[in-house]
């Protein structure tokens, strides 16, 4: 099936047809350009809107935290994360624990910075607004980290004989820090440049990740003055830094991103879409769900400071990723019928020309999840697909 161009400049397949899912008249390609459902199936679409071929209900780190990232950009981010883990592990095995602490704290935030650069995210937004939001997470994390270190020092004797004694303080600080870190992204909810649910999820995720990393460094700041080789068994350090550098930043990024997205869904999304995620799409229940996740993981780390805390935080992070992924999926679908089908544009995911709307008619990817520079790029004049083979749905 080859694309054709009608008098209005739209790319169509063999005419148009009614989408069995959304009921709208759309070009007869592989996917509905309005709702993303496959046009050859009457089943509701269960593929992740940002990356067709991946299910919505799946634990996927990169496509969830970085939904604007094209599929061919995954490898660079995987290698960057792997490089960070190898560097941290090498520093720990060399006994350079303070350096490993700092290195582990910057791994996830650096990935977000690379993500912003790679996809030209928010290229038209005021840089000061973005920097201020990120800085807010760092300042809150550093301040709460110092408070947490002082609280743990004052209660060290009691905690030695009774680990559960530190649970209230650990939970309280975790919830207070997350609440404060959420305020920065929420300050942007009325900004006209950030009107999508994905904006709330993205700013919430980066604020949460930066907060978690800054908190971890400040919480362990006394180690930085103990020399390059303070001594100790490397294995406990590997576990601690696994929590600090991976589990906690991912948990905070997913949880705060989901909570912020719930506010955007409630106050910036069309009225008909505000209940698409059920109760998790409402600010109140979303906050309650976040409290449960963060409190449970903080309590586990207080009682089981090593492997048990790492496992509990990892499980909570996995649940948070599932939650954030569902939220992003809803956000990508919310604008499906808000505008008419436009002229052809080049899909940055599959390279084919597709009618400009919400989804690519050839590969089903959400055009809203692609880099913004790709969305606004000039459309090539030719309508011929880049390859002669049949497209892969």
C-alpha positions as CSV (number, residue, x, y, z in Angstrom):
1,X,0.0,0.0,0.0
2,X,1.6,3.3,-1.1
3,X,0.7,6.7,0.3
4,X,-1.2,9.2,-1.9
5,X,-1.7,13.0,-1.4
6,X,-5.2,14.5,-1.7
7,X,-6.1,18.1,-2.7
8,X,-5.7,19.2,0.9
9,X,-2.2,17.9,1.1
10,X,-2.9,15.0,3.4
11,X,-1.2,11.7,3.1
12,X,-3.6,8.8,2.9
13,X,-3.4,5.1,2.1
14,X,-6.3,3.5,0.1
15,X,-8.8,6.2,1.0
16,X,-10.1,6.7,4.5
17,X,-11.9,4.4,6.9
18,X,-13.6,4.6,10.3
19,X,-11.3,3.6,13.2
20,X,-12.9,0.8,15.1
21,X,-11.7,2.2,18.4
22,X,-12.3,6.0,18.3
23,X,-14.9,6.1,15.6
24,X,-13.2,8.8,13.6
25,X,-12.6,8.9,9.9
26,X,-8.8,8.6,9.3
27,X,-6.4,7.7,6.5
28,X,-6.3,4.0,5.8
29,X,-2.7,3.2,7.0
30,X,-1.6,0.7,9.6
31,X,-2.5,2.8,12.7
32,X,-5.1,5.4,13.5
33,X,-3.4,8.8,13.4
34,X,-5.9,10.0,16.1
35,X,-5.9,7.3,18.8
36,X,-3.0,5.0,17.7
37,X,-5.0,1.9,17.5
38,X,-4.2,-0.7,14.8
39,X,-6.7,-0.3,12.0
40,X,-6.7,-4.0,11.2
41,X,-7.9,-5.0,14.6
42,X,-11.0,-4.2,16.7
43,X,-9.1,-4.8,19.9
44,X,-8.2,-1.9,22.2
45,X,-4.6,-0.9,21.8
46,X,-2.3,-2.2,24.6
47,X,1.0,-1.0,23.2
48,X,2.9,1.8,24.8
49,X,2.0,5.0,22.9
50,X,5.6,6.3,23.0
51,X,7.1,3.1,21.6
52,X,4.9,0.6,19.7
53,X,5.9,-2.9,20.3
54,X,6.3,-2.4,24.0
55,X,3.3,-3.1,26.3
56,X,1.9,-0.4,28.5
57,X,2.0,-2.6,31.6
58,X,5.7,-3.4,31.6
59,X,8.8,-2.3,33.5
60,X,10.9,-0.5,31.0
61,X,13.4,2.0,32.4
62,X,14.4,4.0,29.4
63,X,11.2,4.3,27.4
64,X,9.4,5.3,30.7
65,X,11.8,7.9,32.1
66,X,12.7,9.2,28.7
67,X,9.6,8.9,26.5
68,X,10.8,11.5,23.9
69,X,13.9,9.5,23.2
70,X,13.8,7.8,19.7
71,X,14.2,4.0,19.7
72,X,17.7,4.3,18.0
73,X,18.9,6.5,20.9
74,X,18.4,3.8,23.5
75,X,21.8,2.2,23.1
76,X,23.7,5.4,23.9
77,X,21.8,5.7,27.2
78,X,22.2,2.1,28.0
79,X,25.9,2.3,27.5
80,X,26.0,5.6,29.6
81,X,24.3,3.9,32.5
82,X,26.5,0.8,32.2
83,X,29.6,3.1,32.2
84,X,28.4,4.8,35.3
85,X,27.8,1.6,37.1
86,X,31.2,0.3,36.1
87,X,33.0,3.5,37.3
88,X,31.2,3.4,40.6
89,X,32.0,-0.3,41.1
90,X,35.6,0.2,40.2
91,X,36.0,3.1,42.7
92,X,34.4,0.9,45.4
93,X,36.7,-2.0,44.7
94,X,39.6,0.4,44.8
95,X,38.5,1.6,48.3
96,X,37.8,5.1,47.0
97,X,34.4,5.3,48.7
98,X,34.0,9.1,48.8
99,X,34.6,9.3,45.1
100,X,32.3,6.4,44.5
101,X,29.6,8.2,46.5
102,X,29.8,11.3,44.4
103,X,29.9,9.3,41.2
104,X,26.9,7.2,42.0
105,X,24.9,10.3,42.9
106,X,25.3,11.9,39.5
107,X,24.6,8.9,37.3
108,X,20.8,9.3,36.9
109,X,20.7,13.1,36.9
110,X,23.4,13.1,34.2
111,X,21.2,10.8,32.1
112,X,18.4,13.3,32.4
113,X,20.7,16.1,31.2
114,X,21.8,14.0,28.3
115,X,18.2,13.3,27.5
116,X,17.3,17.0,27.5
117,X,20.2,17.7,25.1
118,X,19.6,14.7,22.9
119,X,16.0,15.5,22.1
120,X,16.2,19.3,22.3
121,X,13.6,19.2,24.9
122,X,12.0,22.5,25.8
123,X,14.3,24.3,23.4
124,X,11.7,27.2,23.1
125,X,11.1,27.4,26.9
126,X,12.9,29.9,29.1
127,X,16.2,28.3,30.3
128,X,16.0,30.0,33.7
129,X,12.6,28.3,34.4
130,X,14.1,24.8,33.7
131,X,17.3,25.5,35.6
132,X,15.4,26.9,38.6
133,X,13.2,23.8,38.8
134,X,16.2,21.4,38.7
135,X,18.1,23.6,41.2
136,X,15.1,23.4,43.6
137,X,15.3,19.6,43.7
138,X,19.0,19.9,44.5
139,X,18.6,22.5,47.2
140,X,15.8,20.6,48.9
141,X,17.7,17.3,48.7
142,X,20.9,18.9,50.2
143,X,19.0,20.6,53.1
144,X,17.0,17.4,54.0
145,X,20.1,15.3,53.7
146,X,21.9,17.4,56.3
147,X,18.8,17.2,58.6
148,X,18.7,13.4,58.1
149,X,22.4,13.1,58.9
150,X,22.0,15.1,62.1
151,X,18.9,13.1,63.1
152,X,20.7,9.8,62.5
153,X,23.7,10.9,64.5
154,X,21.6,12.0,67.5
155,X,19.7,8.7,67.6
156,X,22.6,6.4,66.7
157,X,22.9,4.7,70.1
158,X,19.2,3.8,70.3
159,X,19.1,2.7,66.7
160,X,22.0,0.2,67.3
161,X,19.8,-1.9,69.7
162,X,16.5,-1.1,68.1
163,X,16.6,-0.5,64.3
164,X,12.9,0.2,64.2
165,X,13.4,3.3,66.4
166,X,14.6,5.2,63.4
167,X,11.6,4.4,61.2
168,X,9.5,7.5,62.1
169,X,12.3,9.9,61.5
170,X,13.2,8.1,58.2
171,X,9.7,8.1,57.0
172,X,9.0,11.7,58.0
173,X,12.1,13.0,56.3
174,X,11.4,11.0,53.1
175,X,7.8,12.3,52.9
176,X,8.8,15.9,53.7
177,X,11.6,15.9,51.1
178,X,9.3,14.4,48.4
179,X,6.6,17.0,49.2
180,X,9.1,19.9,48.9
181,X,10.7,18.5,45.7
182,X,7.2,18.3,44.2
183,X,6.5,22.0,44.8
184,X,9.1,23.1,42.2
185,X,7.5,21.3,39.2
186,X,4.0,22.3,40.4
187,X,5.0,25.9,40.2
188,X,5.0,25.5,36.4
189,X,1.5,24.1,36.0
190,X,0.1,27.5,34.9
191,X,3.1,28.2,32.6
192,X,1.7,28.4,29.0
193,X,4.8,26.7,27.6
194,X,4.2,23.6,29.7
195,X,0.6,22.5,29.1
196,X,0.9,18.8,28.5
197,X,0.7,15.9,31.0
198,X,4.1,14.8,29.7
199,X,5.5,18.2,30.9
200,X,4.4,17.5,34.4
201,X,5.8,14.0,34.3
202,X,9.1,15.1,32.9
203,X,9.7,18.0,35.4
204,X,8.5,15.9,38.3
205,X,10.8,13.0,37.3
206,X,14.0,15.2,37.0
207,X,13.2,17.0,40.2
208,X,12.7,13.7,42.0
209,X,16.0,12.2,40.6
210,X,18.0,15.3,41.5
211,X,16.5,15.5,45.0
212,X,17.3,11.9,45.7
213,X,20.9,12.2,44.6
214,X,21.5,15.5,46.5
215,X,19.9,14.0,49.6
216,X,22.1,10.9,49.4
217,X,25.3,13.0,49.1
218,X,24.4,15.4,51.9
219,X,23.2,12.5,54.1
220,X,26.7,10.9,53.8
221,X,28.7,14.2,53.7
222,X,30.7,13.2,56.8
223,X,32.3,10.5,54.7
224,X,33.7,13.1,52.3
225,X,36.0,14.4,55.1
226,X,37.3,11.0,56.1
227,X,40.0,10.8,53.4
228,X,40.1,9.1,50.0
229,X,40.3,5.6,51.6
230,X,38.3,5.5,54.8
231,X,38.4,1.7,55.0
232,X,35.6,-0.8,55.2
233,X,34.2,-3.8,53.4
234,X,33.4,-3.1,49.7
235,X,30.3,-5.3,49.5
236,X,28.1,-3.2,51.9
237,X,29.3,-0.1,50.0
238,X,28.2,-1.6,46.7
239,X,24.7,-2.2,48.1
240,X,24.5,1.3,49.7
241,X,25.5,3.0,46.5
242,X,23.1,0.8,44.5
243,X,20.3,2.3,46.6
244,X,21.8,5.9,46.4
245,X,22.7,5.9,42.7
246,X,19.9,3.8,41.1
247,X,17.0,2.6,43.3
248,X,16.2,5.8,45.1
249,X,16.6,8.2,42.2
250,X,14.4,6.0,40.0
251,X,11.8,5.6,42.8
252,X,11.7,9.4,43.4
253,X,11.6,10.2,39.7
254,X,8.8,7.8,39.0
255,X,6.7,8.7,42.1
256,X,7.1,12.5,41.9
257,X,6.7,12.4,38.1
258,X,3.4,10.5,38.5
259,X,2.1,12.8,41.1
260,X,2.9,15.9,39.1
261,X,1.4,14.4,36.0
262,X,-1.8,13.8,38.0
263,X,-2.0,17.5,38.7
264,X,-1.5,18.3,35.0
265,X,-4.1,15.7,34.1
266,X,-6.6,17.3,36.5
267,X,-6.0,21.0,35.7
268,X,-4.5,21.1,32.2
269,X,-6.1,18.2,30.3
270,X,-9.5,18.4,28.5
271,X,-12.4,17.7,30.9
272,X,-13.3,14.4,29.1
273,X,-9.8,13.0,29.6
274,X,-9.4,13.8,33.3
275,X,-10.6,10.4,34.5
276,X,-8.8,8.3,31.9
277,X,-6.4,7.0,34.5
278,X,-9.0,6.4,37.2
279,X,-8.3,7.4,40.7
280,X,-4.5,7.4,40.1
281,X,-5.1,10.3,37.8
282,X,-6.5,12.4,40.6
283,X,-4.1,14.5,42.7
284,X,-5.4,13.4,46.1
285,X,-5.3,9.6,45.5
286,X,-2.0,10.0,43.6
287,X,-0.4,11.7,46.6
288,X,-1.7,9.0,48.8
289,X,-0.2,6.3,46.6
290,X,3.1,8.2,46.5
291,X,3.1,8.4,50.3
292,X,2.6,4.6,50.6
293,X,5.4,3.8,48.2
294,X,7.9,6.3,49.7
295,X,7.0,5.4,53.3
296,X,7.3,1.7,52.8
297,X,10.7,2.0,51.1
298,X,12.0,4.4,53.7
299,X,10.9,2.2,56.6
300,X,12.5,-0.9,55.0
301,X,15.8,1.0,54.6
302,X,15.7,2.0,58.2
303,X,15.0,-1.5,59.5
304,X,17.1,-3.4,56.9
305,X,19.8,-0.9,55.9
306,X,21.6,-3.2,53.4
307,X,20.2,-5.9,51.1
308,X,16.7,-5.8,52.5
309,X,16.5,-2.0,52.0
310,X,17.9,-2.3,48.5
311,X,15.3,-5.0,47.5
312,X,12.4,-3.1,49.0
313,X,13.4,0.2,47.3
314,X,13.9,-1.7,44.0
315,X,10.4,-3.2,44.3
316,X,8.9,0.2,45.1
317,X,10.8,1.7,42.1
318,X,9.4,-1.0,39.8
319,X,5.9,-0.2,40.9
320,X,6.5,3.5,40.4
321,X,7.8,2.9,36.9
322,X,4.6,1.0,36.1
323,X,2.5,3.9,37.4
324,X,4.5,6.5,35.6
325,X,4.3,4.5,32.3
326,X,0.5,4.3,32.5
327,X,0.3,8.0,33.2
328,X,2.5,8.9,30.2
329,X,0.4,6.6,28.0
330,X,-2.7,8.5,29.0
331,X,-1.0,11.8,28.5
332,X,0.0,10.9,25.0
333,X,-3.6,9.8,24.2
334,X,-5.4,12.8,25.6
335,X,-5.0,15.1,22.6
336,X,-6.0,12.5,20.0
337,X,-9.2,14.3,18.8
338,X,-8.3,17.9,19.7
339,X,-7.3,19.0,16.2
340,X,-7.8,18.1,12.5
341,X,-5.5,15.9,10.4
342,X,-2.7,18.1,9.0
343,X,-0.3,18.0,6.1
344,X,2.4,15.3,5.9
345,X,5.3,15.2,8.2
346,X,8.3,12.9,8.5
347,X,8.1,10.5,11.4
348,X,11.4,10.5,13.3
349,X,10.8,7.0,14.5
350,X,10.2,5.1,11.2
351,X,11.3,7.8,8.7
352,X,8.0,7.6,6.7
353,X,5.7,10.5,5.8
354,X,2.5,10.4,7.9
355,X,-0.4,12.8,8.2
356,X,0.4,15.3,11.0
357,X,-1.7,14.5,14.0
358,X,-1.1,12.5,17.2
359,X,0.2,9.2,16.0
360,X,2.3,8.0,13.0
361,X,0.0,6.1,10.7
362,X,2.8,3.7,9.7
363,X,4.5,2.7,12.9
364,X,2.0,3.8,15.5
365,X,4.4,5.9,17.6
366,X,3.1,9.0,19.3
367,X,4.4,12.0,17.5
368,X,4.0,13.9,20.7
369,X,6.6,11.6,22.3
370,X,9.2,12.3,19.7
371,X,11.8,15.1,20.0
372,X,10.1,18.5,19.7
373,X,12.7,19.6,17.1
374,X,11.5,16.6,15.0
375,X,7.9,17.6,15.4
376,X,8.5,21.1,14.1
377,X,11.0,20.2,11.4
378,X,10.2,21.1,7.8
379,X,8.5,18.3,5.9
380,X,10.4,17.0,2.9
381,X,8.6,17.6,-0.4
382,X,8.6,14.0,-1.6
383,X,5.9,11.6,-0.6
384,X,7.9,8.5,-1.4
385,X,8.7,6.2,1.6
386,X,12.4,5.9,2.3
387,X,12.5,2.2,1.4
388,X,10.7,0.0,-1.0
389,X,9.9,-2.7,1.4
390,X,6.6,-3.0,3.1
391,X,6.3,-1.1,6.4
392,X,6.4,-2.9,9.7
393,X,3.4,-2.2,11.8
